[in-house]
Amino acid sequence: MKPEDIHLTDWLRILVGEVPVSFYLEAMLRVVFIYVLLLVCMRLMGSRMGSVLTRNEMVAMVSLAAANGVALMAPDRGLLPVVVVAAIIVGYQRLIAWWALRSKKFESVVLDDVRILVQDGCLELNGLQNSVLSREQMLSKLRQASVANLGMVQRAYQEASGSFSILTFTAPRPGLSILPTEDTAFRDEQQKAEDQFACASCGHLESDKQAPAHQCTRCGEQEWQPAVLG
């Protein structure tokens, strides 16, 4: 289309486009075809395609969407190329799954590893950095799991799919409060652990009558907060 053919008041072109009305009937058939094709592809790629996706699965879904979009909207594009592209993507996805099942190293490279983000009540700062997660993002995940202080967490994992698994201790334990610092009223209601302080950066605990003046032995930070119980 030439620039001089574009007019902002040409509402018929803006709303309908330059395709004949009969194409809208054809578009209905294309939508049904592509919808069924996507269902078949997701079924062939496994039940995980309906849950939280790994990076590899996300790439497969985006590739399918990109291949289908053009054929859905362009009357001069046929549907057979979409079937070919879908077959290649499904075959690639199944090959990746087969190979990952037989090679731990290949699975680690393609599908990522499980990372430990919290261990025995302390944040694993290197794990957070490798997962491109901020400290506040991790604390937010713990709050969503109804965790009130970091000491309650035995392990927090980021799975290969990107989801989080949080395991807590059965008995109450002191730890760093993970409530937002802005919510001072709620933080003041938390029971303080006697003679225990937590590193404000990683949650490492130390016993003392007053806040330690030295740096944390785990992360090197020097800010300390009273540990809480619940």
C-alpha positions, 0 to 999 in steps of 0.5 A, a space after each residue: 500500500 502506498 503512503 498516499 492511500 492511507 487516510 485516517 478517516 478511511 474507517 472501512 479500510 481500518 476496520 475491514 481491511 482490503 480483503 473480500 467479505 468472503 475471506 471472513 468465512 474462510 477465516 472461521 475455517 482457518 481458526 477451527 483448523 489452527 485451534 485443533 492443530 494446536 490442541 493436537 500439538 500440545 497433546 503430542 508434546 505432553 501434559 506439561 504444556 498445560 502447566 508452568 512451562 520450562 524455557 524450552 517449552 515456552 520457545 516451542 509455544 511461541 514458535 507455534 504461535 508465530 507460525 499460526 498467526 500469519 496463516 490465520 490473517 493472510 489470505 495468500 498464505 496456505 495452511 499446509 506450511 503451518 502443519 509442516 512447521 508444527 510437525 517440526 516443532 513437535 518433533 524437536 520437543 519430543 527429541 529434547 524430552 527423549 534426550 534429556 531423559 537419557 542425559 543428565 548433563 543435556 537436561 541441565 543445559 537445555 532445561 535448567 537446574 533446580 536452585 537452592 534459594 533458602 537453606 536452613 533459614 538463610 538466603 542463598 544470595 548466590 542462588 538468587 543472583 543466578 536465578 536473577 531474583 532480587 531479595 525482595 522478590 524472594 521474600 515476597 514468594 515466602 510471604 505468599 506461602 504464609 511464612 512470617 520469618 526466614 528461620 521457618 524455612 528449611 529449604 526453598 527451591 526454584 524448580 527447572 520450570 521456574 516455579 517455587 517449592 518451599 519446605 518449612 520446619 515443623 517446630 517454631 524457629 527464630 529468624 529474620 522477619 520477612 514482613 515489609 519494612 514499611 509495615 512497621 505496625 505489623 512488624 512490631 507485633 511479632 514476638 522477638 527472640 531473646 538475645 538473637 539477631 539476624 543479618 538483614 541481608 541473608 538472615 544468618 543468626 547470632 546470639 548476643 545481648 545487643 546488635 552485633 557490631 561486626 560484619 555477617 560471617 556469611 555475606 559480609 553485610 553489617 546491618 542486623 535486626 532483632 530475630 522474631 518468632 513467628 
